[in-house]
Amino acid sequence: MSPIDEAPARPTPALAGDVLTVRGLTKTFPGVKALDGVDFTLRAGEVHALLGENGAGKSTLIKTVTGVLQRDGGEVLLGSNEIHPKSPAEALKLGIGTVYQEVNLLPNLSVAENLFMGRQPGRLGFIRNGPMNRRAREIMKGYGVDIDVRKSLSDFSVAVQQLVAIARAVDFSASVLILDEPTASLDASEVLHLFEIVRSLKARGIGILFVTHFLDQVYALADRITILRNGRLIGTSPASELPRLKLVSLMLGRDLAGATHERREATAPKPDAFLSFRGYGRRGQIHPFDLDIGRGEVVGVAGLLGSGRSETAKLIFGIDRADGGEALLDGKRVRIASPRDAVALKFGFLPEERKTEGIVGDLSVRENIILALQARRGWLKPLARAEQERIAAQFIRSLDIRTRDAETPIRLLSGGNQQKALIARWLATEPEFLILDEPTRGIDIGAHAEIVRLIEDLCRQGMALLVISSELEEITAYSHRIRVLRDRSHVGDLTGEAIGVETIIHTIAAEAKP
């Protein structure tokens, strides 16, 4: 089978040994076709990687197969039998086990109780704890883990909890095991142990669907790769026949031969670093990195979903606390242990998830705009209503926030106008450094152009900006420098003529050094 260029026009018949077959799967949410006629097969004794960026349809595919969601069309076959699970528990009884990044077991119960939940050995209505504990210990020893299975699951690491979830699924006689981002919270040694377990399950003939954003892990473990984009199947290929560069291009939906961009002329930033990070990192989230950001400089951040982009931003802003390294502001060491510390240093942060981490939907546009400024002052020193109205009116006018008035609930605004109101929230604090995480995602073309112009204006005014974006053509146009991330590591720094879509994709796709 040759590397994929596009999905086949028609579903191909199931091959011998297919344990899971999906044909023409569709799922629609209001205004969004999450799955559009997707075909997929999982063979016995293979590790099959399912890849795609945000909104590709990976989670929806898993949820429809396992009964979390009911499909609108198409069919799902386990072996040769069509199935219609109504819940993950029903899917597990049929032979499809799923292990998520956030382990969905009961932490207050013991390891043994979690392993045998719903099928505890008993007699005369009483659970036989002795036989259950002995069997649980034997099962866990089979995975290379010798622990006291009578202890609560919460007493153990995430890695052990995931192995318990895997063991439970497999002990249910699962023929299909779905691993959804299983390595996201594991360190290197724990990942290696998990891979040993996966390979042993593969050798037993279990079909394993592996969802991840870590390319190095895909090529270390997967036999075949399927790519989804915008709810559609792009294609399936043996991992050995799909070069990394081609894989990244297919995931991003960009043909390198046709990728063009126009870089705008920008005044070079001052050479001295305004903000510096040395050996900054957090175990399990982002490997230690060095980073300098100058006044009047836009540093773009590029990388696939899961590469560590948002983790870097949250670390810098103090949402997550660094467990190593140091931060320097104008050459002086500073402490950023919380967002409060960051705001005090005149930092601002526009999060990626606008609706869940940004806006407060039932508050007015005015209240949303003054929120960060009021938090910095302290709630015992409320801004006068007249001052709130003046600030809101200023930014509604200067950013062209299209709202009936400042008292309109922000949830009634379009996505682009919500985004501009969130930017106004931070501009009201007069920041010196602003982090923008996917500032143009999910907004209309007009608002998109206005936010890009705003980024350029803030840069000219001397503000330091760190901008994370999946829009590669856009980020190459306004960035002075681009930091490239892959698999939780900062792997490249592009400047000058090296800044370009093709260079970014090559850097992302480059094989990690041993």
C-alpha positions as CSV (number, residue, x, y, z in Angstrom):
1,M,0.0,0.0,0.0
2,S,1.5,3.4,-1.0
3,P,1.5,6.5,1.2
4,I,-1.8,8.3,1.2
5,D,-2.6,11.3,-1.0
6,E,-6.4,11.3,-0.5
7,A,-9.2,9.1,0.8
8,P,-10.6,6.5,-1.5
9,A,-13.8,7.6,-3.3
10,R,-15.7,4.5,-2.0
11,P,-15.4,2.3,1.1
12,T,-13.1,-0.7,0.7
13,P,-14.4,-4.1,1.8
14,A,-13.2,-5.3,5.2
15,L,-10.0,-7.4,5.1
16,A,-9.7,-10.7,7.0
17,G,-8.6,-10.0,10.5
18,D,-10.3,-6.7,10.9
19,V,-11.7,-6.5,14.4
20,L,-13.3,-3.0,14.1
21,T,-14.8,-1.6,10.9
22,V,-16.4,1.8,10.5
23,R,-18.2,2.6,7.2
24,G,-19.7,5.9,6.2
25,L,-19.9,7.2,9.7
26,T,-21.6,10.6,10.1
27,K,-22.4,12.8,13.1
28,T,-23.8,16.3,13.0
29,F,-24.0,18.9,15.7
30,P,-25.9,22.1,15.3
31,G,-24.1,23.9,12.5
32,V,-21.2,21.5,12.4
33,K,-20.7,18.2,10.6
34,A,-18.3,16.5,13.0
35,L,-18.0,13.3,10.9
36,D,-18.6,13.3,7.2
37,G,-18.8,9.7,5.8
38,V,-15.7,8.4,7.6
39,D,-14.4,4.9,6.9
40,F,-11.9,3.2,9.2
41,T,-10.6,-0.3,9.9
42,L,-8.6,-1.7,12.8
43,R,-6.9,-5.1,12.4
44,A,-6.3,-7.7,15.0
45,G,-2.8,-7.4,16.4
46,E,-2.0,-3.9,15.1
47,V,-1.4,-0.5,16.6
48,H,-3.3,2.0,14.5
49,A,-2.6,5.7,15.1
50,L,-5.5,8.1,14.6
51,L,-4.2,11.7,14.0
52,G,-5.6,15.1,13.3
53,E,-5.7,18.6,14.6
54,N,-8.4,20.3,16.7
55,G,-11.8,19.7,15.2
56,A,-10.6,16.9,13.0
57,G,-13.2,14.4,14.4
58,K,-11.0,12.1,16.4
59,S,-12.9,12.4,19.7
60,T,-16.3,12.2,17.9
61,L,-15.2,9.0,16.1
62,I,-14.2,7.4,19.4
63,K,-17.4,8.6,21.1
64,T,-19.7,7.2,18.4
65,V,-17.9,3.9,18.3
66,T,-18.1,3.5,22.1
67,G,-21.7,4.7,22.6
68,V,-21.0,8.1,24.2
69,L,-22.7,9.6,21.2
70,Q,-25.2,7.9,18.8
71,R,-24.2,8.1,15.2
72,D,-26.5,9.8,12.6
73,G,-25.5,7.5,9.8
74,G,-23.1,4.7,8.7
75,E,-22.3,1.5,10.5
76,V,-19.9,0.1,13.1
77,L,-18.9,-3.6,13.0
78,L,-17.1,-5.6,15.6
79,G,-15.7,-8.5,13.7
80,S,-18.5,-9.2,11.3
81,N,-21.4,-8.1,13.6
82,E,-22.9,-4.6,13.5
83,I,-23.1,-3.1,16.9
84,H,-25.1,-0.2,18.5
85,P,-23.6,0.4,21.9
86,K,-25.6,2.9,24.0
87,S,-22.8,3.6,26.5
88,P,-19.1,2.9,27.1
89,A,-20.1,0.2,29.6
90,E,-22.1,-1.6,26.9
91,A,-19.2,-1.2,24.5
92,L,-16.9,-2.7,27.0
93,K,-19.1,-5.7,27.4
94,L,-19.1,-6.1,23.6
95,G,-15.3,-6.1,23.6
96,I,-14.3,-2.4,23.1
97,G,-12.3,-0.9,26.0
98,T,-11.3,2.8,26.1
99,V,-8.6,4.4,28.3
100,Y,-8.5,8.2,28.4
101,Q,-5.8,10.6,29.4
102,E,-7.9,11.5,32.4
103,V,-8.5,8.0,33.8
104,N,-12.3,7.4,34.2
105,L,-12.2,5.0,37.1
106,L,-13.2,5.6,40.8
107,P,-10.2,7.0,42.7
108,N,-11.8,6.4,46.1
109,L,-12.1,2.6,45.4
110,S,-9.2,0.2,45.7
111,V,-7.2,-1.0,42.7
112,A,-8.9,-4.4,43.0
113,E,-12.4,-2.9,43.2
114,N,-11.8,-0.9,40.1
115,L,-10.5,-3.9,38.2
116,F,-13.6,-5.9,39.0
117,M,-16.2,-3.2,39.2
118,G,-19.6,-4.6,38.3
119,R,-18.3,-8.2,38.3
120,Q,-16.9,-8.8,41.8
121,P,-16.7,-12.4,42.8
122,G,-19.3,-13.2,45.5
123,R,-21.2,-15.8,47.3
124,L,-24.7,-15.5,48.9
125,G,-24.8,-11.8,48.1
126,F,-21.4,-11.0,49.7
127,I,-18.2,-9.9,47.9
128,R,-15.3,-12.3,48.3
129,N,-12.5,-9.8,48.8
130,G,-9.8,-12.3,49.3
131,P,-10.1,-14.0,45.9
132,M,-10.7,-10.6,44.3
133,N,-7.5,-9.1,45.7
134,R,-5.4,-12.2,44.9
135,R,-6.6,-12.2,41.3
136,A,-6.1,-8.4,41.0
137,R,-2.5,-8.7,42.2
138,E,-1.8,-11.4,39.7
139,I,-3.3,-9.3,36.9
140,M,-1.2,-6.2,37.8
141,K,2.0,-8.3,38.1
142,G,1.3,-9.4,34.6
143,Y,1.8,-5.7,33.6
144,G,5.1,-5.5,35.6
145,V,3.5,-3.7,38.6
146,D,3.7,-5.2,42.0
147,I,1.4,-3.1,44.2
148,D,-0.9,-3.4,47.2
149,V,-4.2,-3.7,45.3
150,R,-6.2,-3.1,48.5
151,K,-5.1,0.6,48.5
152,S,-7.2,3.3,46.9
153,L,-6.5,4.0,43.2
154,S,-5.8,7.6,44.1
155,D,-2.7,6.5,46.1
156,F,-0.9,5.7,42.8
157,S,0.6,7.6,40.0
158,V,-1.2,8.5,36.8
159,A,0.9,5.8,35.0
160,V,-0.3,3.1,37.4
161,Q,-3.9,4.3,37.2
162,Q,-3.7,4.0,33.4
163,L,-2.4,0.5,33.6
164,V,-5.3,-0.4,35.9
165,A,-7.7,1.0,33.3
166,I,-6.0,-1.0,30.5
167,A,-5.9,-4.1,32.7
168,R,-9.7,-3.7,33.4
169,A,-10.5,-3.3,29.7
170,V,-8.4,-6.3,28.6
171,D,-9.6,-8.5,31.4
172,F,-13.1,-7.9,30.1
173,S,-11.9,-9.9,27.0
174,A,-11.6,-6.8,24.9
175,S,-10.7,-7.4,21.3
176,V,-10.3,-3.6,20.7
177,L,-8.4,-1.2,23.0
178,I,-8.7,2.5,22.4
179,L,-5.9,4.6,24.0
180,D,-6.9,8.3,23.9
181,E,-3.8,10.5,24.6
182,P,-2.4,7.9,27.1
183,T,1.1,9.4,27.3
184,A,0.1,13.1,27.8
185,S,0.8,13.0,31.6
186,L,3.6,10.5,31.7
187,D,7.4,10.9,31.9
188,A,9.8,9.2,29.5
189,S,10.3,6.1,31.6
190,E,6.6,5.7,32.1
191,V,6.0,6.0,28.3
192,L,8.5,3.3,27.6
193,H,6.8,1.0,30.1
194,L,3.4,1.7,28.6
195,F,4.8,0.9,25.1
196,E,6.1,-2.4,26.4
197,I,2.5,-3.2,27.6
198,V,1.0,-2.1,24.3
199,R,3.4,-4.3,22.3
200,S,2.6,-7.3,24.5
201,L,-1.2,-6.7,24.0
202,K,-0.6,-6.4,20.2
203,A,1.2,-9.8,20.3
204,R,-1.9,-11.3,21.9
205,G,-4.0,-10.2,18.9
206,I,-5.7,-7.2,20.4
207,G,-6.4,-4.3,18.0
208,I,-5.2,-1.0,19.5
209,L,-6.4,2.4,18.4
210,F,-3.8,4.9,19.5
211,V,-4.7,8.6,19.6
212,T,-1.8,11.0,20.2
213,H,-0.2,14.2,19.1
214,F,3.4,13.0,19.6
215,L,4.9,12.2,16.2
216,D,7.9,10.4,17.6
217,Q,5.6,8.1,19.5
218,V,3.5,7.4,16.4
219,Y,6.5,6.2,14.5
220,A,7.9,4.3,17.4
221,L,4.7,2.3,18.0
222,A,2.2,2.5,15.1
223,D,1.8,0.0,12.3
224,R,-0.7,2.1,10.3
225,I,-1.8,5.8,10.5
226,T,-5.2,7.3,9.7
227,I,-5.6,11.0,9.3
228,L,-8.8,13.0,9.8
229,R,-9.3,16.7,8.9
230,N,-12.4,18.7,9.4
231,G,-14.5,15.6,10.0
232,R,-13.3,13.9,6.9
233,L,-11.0,10.9,6.2
234,I,-7.9,12.1,4.5
235,G,-6.5,8.6,4.2
236,T,-4.7,5.6,5.8
237,S,-1.2,4.4,5.2
238,P,1.4,2.0,6.8
239,A,3.6,4.2,9.1
240,S,6.7,2.9,7.3
241,E,5.5,4.3,4.0
242,L,4.4,7.7,5.2
243,P,7.3,10.3,5.6
244,R,7.0,12.7,8.5
245,L,6.9,15.7,6.2
246,K,4.0,14.3,4.2
247,L,2.2,13.4,7.5
248,V,2.5,16.9,8.9
249,S,1.4,18.4,5.5
250,L,-1.7,16.2,5.4
251,M,-2.6,17.0,9.0
252,L,-2.3,20.7,8.5
253,G,-3.9,20.6,5.0
254,R,-1.1,22.5,3.3
255,D,0.7,21.4,0.2
256,L,4.3,22.7,0.6
257,A,4.7,23.2,-3.2
258,G,1.8,25.7,-3.1
259,A,2.4,27.3,0.3
260,T,3.1,31.0,-0.1
261,H,3.1,33.9,2.2
262,E,3.8,37.6,2.1
263,R,6.0,38.9,4.9
264,R,5.2,42.5,5.9
265,E,8.1,44.8,6.5
266,A,8.4,45.5,10.3
267,T,10.8,47.6,12.3
268,A,13.3,45.3,14.0
269,P,12.9,45.0,17.7
270,K,15.5,46.3,20.2
271,P,18.3,43.8,20.5
272,D,18.2,43.6,24.3
273,A,15.8,41.1,25.8
274,F,13.0,42.6,27.8
275,L,11.9,39.2,29.1
276,S,14.0,36.1,29.4
277,F,13.5,32.5,30.5
278,R,16.3,30.1,31.3
279,G,15.8,26.4,31.8
280,Y,12.1,27.1,32.3
281,G,9.9,24.0,32.3
282,R,7.4,21.7,34.1
283,R,7.7,18.0,34.4
284,G,5.1,16.2,32.4
285,Q,4.0,19.3,30.5
286,I,6.9,21.1,28.8
287,H,10.6,20.3,28.7
288,P,13.0,23.0,29.9
289,F,13.5,25.8,27.4
290,D,15.3,29.1,27.0
291,L,13.5,32.1,25.4
292,D,14.1,35.8,25.0
293,I,11.5,38.3,24.0
294,G,12.3,41.9,23.1
295,R,10.2,45.1,23.4
296,G,8.4,45.7,20.1
297,E,9.0,42.1,19.1
298,V,6.4,39.5,18.0
299,V,7.6,36.0,18.7
300,G,5.3,33.5,16.9
301,V,4.9,30.0,18.3
302,A,4.2,27.2,15.9
303,G,3.6,23.4,16.4
304,L,1.0,20.7,16.1
305,L,-1.7,20.4,18.7
306,G,-0.2,18.8,21.8
307,S,3.3,20.0,21.0
308,G,3.4,22.2,24.2
309,R,2.3,25.6,22.8
310,S,-0.4,26.4,25.3
311,E,1.5,24.7,28.1
312,T,4.4,27.2,27.4
313,A,2.0,30.1,27.5
314,K,0.3,28.9,30.8
315,L,3.8,28.4,32.4
316,I,4.9,31.9,31.4
317,F,1.7,33.5,32.7
318,G,1.9,31.5,36.0
319,I,-1.3,29.5,35.5
320,D,1.0,26.4,35.8
321,R,4.0,26.8,38.0
322,A,7.5,26.1,36.7
323,D,9.4,23.5,38.6
324,G,12.8,24.5,37.2
325,G,14.6,27.5,35.7
326,E,14.3,31.2,36.1
327,A,12.5,34.2,34.6
328,L,14.1,37.6,34.2
329,L,12.5,40.9,33.5
330,D,14.9,43.6,32.2
331,G,17.7,41.4,33.5
332,K,16.3,41.0,37.1
333,R,15.0,37.7,38.3
334,V,11.2,37.7,38.9
335,R,8.8,35.2,40.5
336,I,5.8,34.1,38.4
337,A,4.0,31.6,40.6
338,S,0.5,32.7,39.7
339,P,-1.5,34.8,37.3
340,R,-1.6,37.4,40.0
341,D,2.2,37.7,39.8
342,A,2.1,37.9,36.1
343,V,-0.5,40.7,36.1
344,A,1.5,42.6,38.6
345,L,4.5,42.4,36.2
346,K,2.2,43.9,33.5
347,F,1.6,40.7,31.6
348,G,-1.6,39.8,29.8
349,F,-2.9,36.5,28.5
350,L,-5.6,35.7,25.9
351,P,-6.4,32.0,26.3
352,E,-7.1,29.6,23.4
353,E,-10.5,28.6,24.8
354,R,-12.4,31.8,24.5
355,K,-15.8,30.6,25.8
356,T,-14.6,28.4,28.7
357,E,-11.5,30.3,29.9
358,G,-12.0,33.9,28.6
359,I,-15.5,35.5,28.5
360,V,-17.9,35.5,31.4
361,G,-21.0,35.0,29.2
362,D,-23.7,36.5,31.4
363,L,-21.7,39.6,32.3
364,S,-21.9,42.7,30.1
365,V,-19.3,43.8,27.6
366,R,-18.3,46.6,30.1
367,E,-17.9,44.1,33.0
368,N,-15.8,41.8,30.8
369,I,-13.5,44.5,29.7
370,I,-12.7,45.9,33.1
371,L,-12.3,42.5,34.8
372,A,-8.5,42.2,34.7
373,L,-8.0,45.8,35.7
374,Q,-10.3,45.4,38.6
375,A,-8.6,42.2,39.7
376,R,-5.2,43.9,39.7
377,R,-6.6,46.8,41.8
378,G,-8.2,44.3,44.2
379,W,-11.9,43.9,44.8
380,L,-11.8,46.1,47.9
381,K,-10.9,49.1,45.6
382,P,-13.8,49.0,43.0
383,L,-13.5,51.1,39.9
384,A,-16.1,53.8,39.8
385,R,-19.0,53.1,37.5
386,A,-18.1,56.3,35.4
387,E,-14.5,55.1,35.0
388,Q,-15.7,51.6,33.9
389,E,-18.0,53.2,31.3
390,R,-15.2,55.4,30.1
391,I,-12.8,52.5,29.6
392,A,-15.4,50.3,28.0
393,A,-16.5,53.1,25.6
394,Q,-12.8,53.8,24.7
395,F,-12.1,50.2,23.7
396,I,-15.5,49.6,22.0
397,R,-14.6,52.6,19.8
398,S,-10.9,51.9,19.2
399,L,-11.2,48.2,18.6
400,D,-14.6,48.5,16.7
401,I,-16.3,46.1,19.0
402,R,-19.7,45.7,17.4
403,T,-22.3,45.6,20.2
404,R,-25.6,47.4,20.8
405,D,-24.1,49.0,23.9
406,A,-21.6,48.3,26.7
407,E,-24.3,46.7,28.8
408,T,-25.1,43.9,26.3
409,P,-24.2,40.5,27.7
410,I,-21.0,39.4,26.0
411,R,-22.5,36.0,25.1
412,L,-24.7,37.7,22.5
413,L,-21.7,39.1,20.5
414,S,-20.1,37.3,17.6
415,G,-16.9,35.3,18.2
416,G,-14.8,38.0,16.7
417,N,-16.3,40.7,18.8
418,Q,-15.9,38.5,21.9
419,Q,-12.3,38.1,21.0
420,K,-11.7,41.8,20.6
421,A,-13.4,42.5,24.0
422,L,-11.0,40.0,25.6
423,I,-8.1,41.8,24.1
424,A,-9.5,45.0,25.3
425,R,-9.6,43.5,28.8
426,W,-5.9,43.2,28.8
427,L,-5.1,46.4,27.0
428,A,-7.1,48.2,29.8
429,T,-4.3,47.1,32.2
430,E,-1.7,48.8,30.0
431,P,0.5,45.6,29.7
432,E,4.1,45.5,28.5
433,F,3.9,41.9,27.5
434,L,0.9,40.2,25.9
435,I,0.4,36.4,25.2
436,L,-2.2,35.6,22.5
437,D,-3.1,31.9,22.2
438,E,-4.9,31.3,18.8
439,P,-6.3,34.9,18.7
440,T,-7.9,34.5,15.2
441,R,-9.4,31.0,15.6
442,G,-13.1,30.7,15.0
443,I,-13.8,34.3,13.9
444,D,-15.0,35.8,10.7
445,I,-12.7,37.2,8.0
446,G,-13.3,40.8,8.9
447,A,-12.5,40.4,12.6
448,H,-9.5,38.2,11.6
449,A,-8.0,41.0,9.6
450,E,-8.7,43.5,12.4
451,I,-6.9,41.4,15.0
452,V,-3.9,40.9,12.8
453,R,-3.7,44.7,12.3
454,L,-4.0,45.1,16.1
455,I,-1.1,42.8,16.7
456,E,1.1,44.8,14.3
457,D,0.0,48.1,15.9
458,L,0.8,46.9,19.4
459,C,4.2,45.8,18.1
460,R,4.9,49.2,16.6
461,Q,4.0,50.8,20.0
462,G,6.8,48.8,21.6
463,M,4.8,46.0,23.3
464,A,6.3,42.5,23.5
465,L,4.1,39.8,22.1
466,L,4.1,36.0,22.2
467,V,1.5,34.8,19.6
468,I,0.5,31.1,19.3
469,S,-1.2,30.3,16.0
470,S,-2.1,27.3,13.8
471,E,-2.4,29.7,10.9
472,L,1.1,29.4,9.5
473,E,0.8,31.8,6.7
474,E,-0.6,34.4,9.1
475,I,2.1,33.9,11.8
476,T,4.9,34.1,9.3
477,A,3.6,37.4,8.0
478,Y,3.8,39.4,11.3
479,S,6.4,37.5,13.4
480,H,10.0,38.7,13.9
481,R,10.9,35.3,15.1
482,I,9.2,31.9,15.2
483,R,9.7,29.4,18.0
484,V,8.8,25.8,16.8
485,L,7.7,23.1,19.2
486,R,7.3,19.4,18.9
487,D,6.4,16.7,21.4
488,R,6.6,19.1,24.4
489,S,10.0,20.5,23.4
490,H,11.2,23.8,21.9
491,V,13.0,22.5,18.8
492,G,13.7,25.4,16.6
493,D,14.1,29.2,16.4
494,L,13.5,30.7,12.9
495,T,14.6,34.2,12.0
496,G,15.0,36.4,8.9
497,E,14.8,34.5,5.6
498,A,14.3,31.2,7.5
499,I,10.8,32.2,8.5
500,G,8.4,30.5,6.2
501,V,5.6,27.9,6.1
502,E,7.8,25.3,4.5
503,T,10.6,25.8,7.1
504,I,8.1,25.5,9.9
505,I,6.7,22.2,8.6
506,H,10.2,20.8,8.0
507,T,11.2,21.7,11.6
508,I,8.0,20.1,13.0
509,A,8.6,17.0,11.0
510,A,12.3,16.6,11.7
511,E,13.0,13.3,13.5
512,A,14.1,13.8,17.1
513,K,17.7,13.1,17.9
514,P,18.2,10.0,20.1
